Amino acid sequence: MKKDELFTILDTVARGVAETFGPNCETLIQDLTTLSHPILAIYNSQVTGRSVGSTTSIKDGAPAEYALELSRLQSPHINMLAAEDNRHMKSTTMPFFAEDGVLGLGINFDYTAFEQAEQAIKALTAFNGFLYEDLRKNQPL
């Protein structure tokens, strides 16, 4: 299969995943054949602020060739944590091999809001002890 055929398939998958999981889930397709691995398609790009043609990394906006060597993108990096600026993201990049190159399907899920909700729920449901035990301890014999 050629890269353009593979792109068509991966683009359908990327769009479907992004729509299924909503605005906190960025999906993208990158050309992993080159060191700069430019983005060929991206959905919910507000998660990282990147766009089609971008060659910057998810972490800090540095040029991708500085952040990752091509050889490190030839194998899957699944369910990795990418934390930056008090935001937390789960990130997965999976390479797909075509006759004429390698494309990567990337999924970046910003779960910062879920983490904040978890902390709020823990604060709301925290308690100092058990009422009936405390009442029994304070009763006269």
Salt bridges, closest charged atoms under 4 A:
ASP11 OD2 - ARG15 NH2 3.41
GLU26 OE1 - ARG50 NH2 3.35
ASP31 OD2 - LYS3 NZ 2.99
GLU84 OE1 - LYS59 NZ 3.44
GLU99 OE1 - LYS2 NZ 3.63
ASP110 OD2 - ARG87 NE 3.36
GLU115 OE1 - HIS88 ND1 2.50
GLU118 OE2 - LYS122 NZ 3.77
